Amino acid sequence: KQWYQRRVRAVQLRLRDYVITTVFAEEEPQQFQDDEDEEAKTEVLIEKRRVLASFGKLIAYNIIEMRLAASIFAQYVKSYQDYGDIVKHIMSKARELNRTKCMRTQLLSLEQLFEELRDQNEGRIDRSSEEWTKIKDLAHRFALMAGVDNYKSRQAVVTFHREGIIYCLLRNGPPDGNPPSNIVFFDILAETTFKLMDIDKKGPKGLLAFLEEQLMREGEIPEDEIEWGPLRTYKTALVGSMQEPYAYFSQPMKRKMVGQSPMADVKRSRDAEYMVDNWQTPGGSGNYVQ
């Protein structure tokens, strides 16, 4: 049985890696330079969208482990123009399967982006950089996708924050007076506190109490050190005194594709649903997986 599970896992990983390299890999700059090749470029894009939609079908039918979609979820903002509608629909299907698993997968995708950016900058995060702002934007969009009914998403959102807190305070050894290497990730969590219910923030079993319990391992934390700033930002967001800075996030943010009308957004959304649900590309004539 263990041998079978390892084989299945290996196949799932290869499928995921194939989608990442086939769909999201950057093209060579010399490709499609002539206007004559515009049709060929469109055909390539359609084929890539087919591959991504097919992977989404495997997630929707629970054939592939949902956590393996974290790398796909992470592409939502970066590849919004070409694949954003399909990625969004895949996340919607994942949420229908299990809200908590979906938000855990979204958390994992944010952690992957965070670690990738940190490694690129030799262990440091520039909190004013465009790359960091994009990750925070993605976190906020993930929170919006949890749905308008906070009661239905309550457990999933609380789990997202609890596991996020543990990740932020993760250490390889005992406390040494310096903040944990993941402390900046509290900025990401702060972007999603607006989805929490008050009782889950401040109640006796709320996140503030859980955070204080986790911080007991750190000992005394200096109040004025800038390295601990993300922690203070997150605690303030939980308490609620930072309602105003987050107020402009009250409505979902939408991006228009250049040169397209509002009806084009509606059409693309319906096309994405059709592709994932039926294995088809708009204008196609049948299933692509037999």
C-alpha positions as CSV (number, residue, x, y, z in Angstrom):
1,K,0.0,0.0,0.0
2,Q,2.8,2.4,0.9
3,W,4.5,1.6,-2.4
4,Y,1.3,2.4,-4.3
5,Q,0.8,5.7,-2.4
6,R,4.4,6.8,-3.2
7,R,3.8,6.0,-6.9
8,V,0.5,8.0,-7.0
9,R,2.2,10.9,-5.2
10,A,5.1,10.8,-7.7
11,V,2.7,10.9,-10.7
12,Q,0.7,13.8,-9.2
13,L,3.9,15.7,-8.6
14,R,5.0,15.1,-12.2
15,L,1.6,16.3,-13.5
16,R,1.8,19.5,-11.4
17,D,5.4,20.2,-12.5
18,Y,4.3,19.7,-16.2
19,V,1.6,22.3,-15.8
20,I,3.9,24.8,-14.2
21,T,6.6,24.4,-16.9
22,T,4.2,24.2,-19.8
23,V,1.7,26.9,-18.9
24,F,3.6,29.4,-16.7
25,A,7.2,29.2,-18.0
26,E,8.3,32.5,-19.7
27,E,8.7,32.3,-23.4
28,E,11.9,33.1,-25.2
29,P,11.9,36.8,-26.1
30,Q,12.6,36.2,-29.8
31,Q,9.3,34.2,-30.2
32,F,6.4,35.7,-31.9
33,Q,8.0,39.0,-32.9
34,D,6.2,39.4,-36.2
35,D,2.6,40.4,-36.6
36,E,2.2,37.4,-38.9
37,D,2.7,35.0,-36.0
38,E,-0.1,36.5,-33.9
39,E,-2.4,33.7,-34.9
40,A,0.3,31.1,-33.9
41,K,0.7,32.9,-30.5
42,T,-3.0,32.7,-29.9
43,E,-3.0,29.0,-30.7
44,V,-0.2,28.4,-28.1
45,L,-2.2,30.4,-25.5
46,I,-5.3,28.3,-26.2
47,E,-3.4,25.1,-25.8
48,K,-1.9,26.3,-22.5
49,R,-5.3,27.2,-21.2
50,R,-6.5,23.7,-22.2
51,V,-3.7,22.2,-20.1
52,L,-4.4,24.4,-17.1
53,A,-8.2,23.7,-17.3
54,S,-7.5,19.9,-17.5
55,F,-5.4,20.1,-14.3
56,G,-8.3,22.0,-12.7
57,K,-10.6,19.1,-13.6
58,L,-8.4,16.7,-11.7
59,I,-8.5,19.0,-8.7
60,A,-12.3,19.4,-9.0
61,Y,-12.8,15.6,-9.0
62,N,-10.4,15.2,-6.1
63,I,-8.0,13.1,-8.2
64,I,-5.0,15.2,-7.4
65,E,-4.2,16.3,-3.8
66,M,-5.4,19.8,-3.3
67,R,-2.1,21.0,-1.7
68,L,-0.3,20.4,-5.0
69,A,-2.3,23.2,-6.5
70,A,-0.5,25.8,-4.3
71,S,1.9,26.6,-7.1
72,I,-1.0,27.2,-9.4
73,F,-2.8,29.4,-6.9
74,A,0.4,31.4,-6.5
75,Q,0.2,32.4,-10.2
76,Y,-3.2,34.1,-9.9
77,V,-2.1,37.7,-9.9
78,K,1.1,37.3,-11.9
79,S,-0.7,35.5,-14.8
80,Y,-4.1,37.3,-14.3
81,Q,-4.5,38.4,-17.9
82,D,-4.0,35.1,-19.6
83,Y,-5.1,32.6,-17.0
84,G,-6.7,34.5,-14.1
85,D,-10.2,33.3,-14.9
86,I,-9.2,29.6,-15.0
87,V,-7.1,29.8,-11.8
88,K,-10.0,31.6,-10.0
89,H,-12.5,28.9,-11.1
90,I,-10.1,26.1,-9.9
91,M,-10.0,27.8,-6.5
92,S,-13.8,28.1,-6.6
93,K,-14.0,24.3,-7.2
94,A,-11.5,23.6,-4.5
95,R,-13.5,25.7,-2.0
96,E,-16.6,23.7,-2.9
97,L,-14.7,20.5,-2.1
98,N,-13.4,21.7,1.3
99,R,-13.2,25.3,2.4
100,T,-10.5,24.6,5.0
101,K,-8.3,22.6,2.7
102,C,-8.6,25.4,0.1
103,M,-7.5,28.1,2.4
104,R,-4.7,25.9,3.7
105,T,-3.5,25.5,0.1
106,Q,-3.8,29.3,-0.4
107,L,-1.7,29.8,2.7
108,L,0.9,27.4,1.4
109,S,1.1,29.3,-1.9
110,L,1.7,32.5,0.0
111,E,4.4,30.8,2.0
112,Q,6.1,29.6,-1.2
113,L,6.1,33.1,-2.7
114,F,7.4,34.6,0.5
115,E,10.3,32.1,0.8
116,E,11.1,32.5,-2.9
117,L,11.3,36.3,-2.6
118,R,13.3,36.1,0.6
119,D,15.8,33.7,-1.0
120,Q,16.1,36.0,-4.0
121,N,17.1,38.9,-1.6
122,E,19.6,37.0,0.5
123,G,17.3,36.4,3.4
124,R,15.8,39.9,3.6
125,I,12.4,41.3,2.6
126,D,12.0,44.9,1.3
127,R,8.5,45.7,2.7
128,S,8.2,48.6,0.3
129,S,9.1,46.6,-2.9
130,E,6.6,46.0,-5.7
131,E,7.1,42.2,-5.3
132,W,6.1,42.3,-1.7
133,T,3.1,44.4,-2.5
134,K,1.9,41.9,-5.0
135,I,2.1,39.1,-2.5
136,K,0.0,41.1,0.0
137,D,-2.5,41.9,-2.8
138,L,-2.7,38.1,-3.5
139,A,-3.4,37.4,0.2
140,H,-6.2,40.0,0.2
141,R,-7.7,38.5,-3.0
142,F,-7.6,35.0,-1.4
143,A,-9.5,36.4,1.6
144,L,-12.2,37.9,-0.6
145,M,-12.6,34.5,-2.3
146,A,-13.6,33.0,1.0
147,G,-17.1,34.3,0.3
148,V,-19.5,36.9,1.6
149,D,-21.0,34.5,4.3
150,N,-18.4,34.7,7.1
151,Y,-20.2,32.0,9.0
152,K,-19.6,29.4,6.3
153,S,-16.0,30.4,6.0
154,R,-15.4,30.9,9.7
155,Q,-13.5,27.7,10.5
156,A,-11.4,27.9,7.3
157,V,-10.4,31.5,8.0
158,V,-9.5,30.8,11.6
159,T,-7.4,27.8,10.6
160,F,-5.7,30.0,8.0
161,H,-4.7,32.4,10.7
162,R,-3.7,29.9,13.3
163,E,-1.4,28.0,11.0
164,G,-0.1,31.3,9.6
165,I,0.8,32.4,13.2
166,I,2.7,29.2,13.8
167,Y,4.5,29.7,10.5
168,C,5.5,33.2,11.4
169,L,7.0,32.2,14.7
170,L,8.7,29.1,13.4
171,R,12.3,28.6,14.5
172,N,15.0,26.0,13.8
173,G,16.3,26.4,17.3
174,P,15.6,28.0,20.7
175,P,14.9,31.8,20.9
176,D,18.1,33.8,20.7
177,G,16.8,37.4,21.1
178,N,16.3,37.9,17.4
179,P,12.9,37.7,15.7
180,P,12.0,34.5,13.8
181,S,13.1,34.5,10.2
182,N,9.4,34.4,9.1
183,I,8.3,37.4,11.2
184,V,7.6,39.6,8.2
185,F,4.9,37.1,7.1
186,F,2.7,38.8,9.7
187,D,2.2,41.5,7.2
188,I,0.5,39.0,4.9
189,L,-1.8,37.7,7.6
190,A,-2.8,41.3,8.5
191,E,-4.2,41.7,5.0
192,T,-6.8,39.0,5.7
193,T,-8.0,40.0,9.2
194,F,-11.1,41.7,7.8
195,K,-12.6,38.2,7.2
196,L,-12.4,37.3,10.9
197,M,-15.4,37.6,13.2
198,D,-14.9,39.6,16.4
199,I,-15.4,36.6,18.6
200,D,-12.6,34.8,16.7
201,K,-10.3,37.7,17.2
202,K,-10.8,38.6,20.9
203,G,-12.7,35.8,22.5
204,P,-11.2,33.5,25.2
205,K,-10.2,31.0,22.5
206,G,-9.6,33.7,19.9
207,L,-6.6,34.4,17.8
208,L,-5.2,37.1,20.2
209,A,-5.1,34.5,23.0
210,F,-3.6,31.9,20.7
211,L,-1.0,34.5,19.5
212,E,-0.1,35.4,23.1
213,E,0.2,31.7,24.0
214,Q,2.6,31.1,21.1
215,L,4.6,34.3,22.0
216,M,5.3,32.9,25.5
217,R,8.1,30.8,24.0
218,E,9.8,34.0,22.8
219,G,10.1,35.5,26.2
220,E,10.2,39.3,26.5
221,I,9.7,41.1,23.2
222,P,11.1,44.6,22.8
223,E,8.4,47.1,22.0
224,D,10.5,49.5,20.0
225,E,12.6,47.2,17.7
226,I,11.6,47.6,14.1
227,E,12.2,44.0,13.3
228,W,9.2,43.1,15.4
229,G,7.0,45.6,13.5
230,P,5.0,43.1,11.5
231,L,3.9,41.4,14.7
232,R,2.7,44.7,16.1
233,T,0.9,45.4,12.9
234,Y,-0.9,42.1,13.0
235,K,-1.8,42.4,16.7
236,T,-3.2,45.9,16.1
237,A,-5.3,44.6,13.1
238,L,-6.7,41.9,15.4
239,V,-7.6,44.4,18.1
240,G,-9.4,46.5,15.6
241,S,-7.8,49.9,16.0
242,M,-6.6,49.7,12.4
243,Q,-10.0,49.5,10.8
244,E,-9.5,52.6,8.8
245,P,-6.3,51.6,6.9
246,Y,-8.1,48.4,5.8
247,A,-11.4,50.1,5.0
248,Y,-10.5,50.6,1.3
249,F,-10.4,46.8,1.0
250,S,-14.1,46.5,1.7
251,Q,-15.0,45.9,-1.9
252,P,-13.4,43.3,-4.2
253,M,-10.7,44.6,-6.5
254,K,-11.2,43.9,-10.1
255,R,-8.7,44.3,-12.9
256,K,-9.8,45.0,-16.5
257,M,-7.9,43.5,-19.3
258,V,-6.5,46.1,-21.7
259,G,-8.7,46.9,-24.6
260,Q,-11.6,44.7,-23.4
261,S,-15.2,45.7,-22.5
262,P,-16.9,44.7,-19.3
263,M,-18.8,42.0,-21.2
264,A,-15.5,40.5,-22.1
265,D,-14.8,39.8,-18.4
266,V,-18.1,38.0,-18.1
267,K,-17.5,35.9,-21.2
268,R,-14.0,34.9,-20.0
269,S,-15.4,33.9,-16.6
270,R,-18.1,31.7,-18.3
271,D,-15.4,30.3,-20.7
272,A,-13.2,29.3,-17.7
273,E,-16.1,27.5,-16.0
274,Y,-16.9,25.7,-19.2
275,M,-13.3,24.6,-19.7
276,V,-12.8,23.3,-16.2
277,D,-16.3,21.6,-16.0
278,N,-16.3,20.1,-19.5
279,W,-12.6,19.7,-20.5
280,Q,-13.3,22.0,-23.4
281,T,-11.9,25.2,-24.8
282,P,-14.4,27.8,-26.2
283,G,-15.2,26.7,-29.7
284,G,-13.9,23.2,-29.0
285,S,-15.7,20.1,-30.0
286,G,-15.3,17.5,-27.3
287,N,-13.4,16.2,-24.3
288,Y,-9.7,16.3,-24.2
289,V,-9.2,13.5,-21.7
290,Q,-10.8,10.2,-22.6
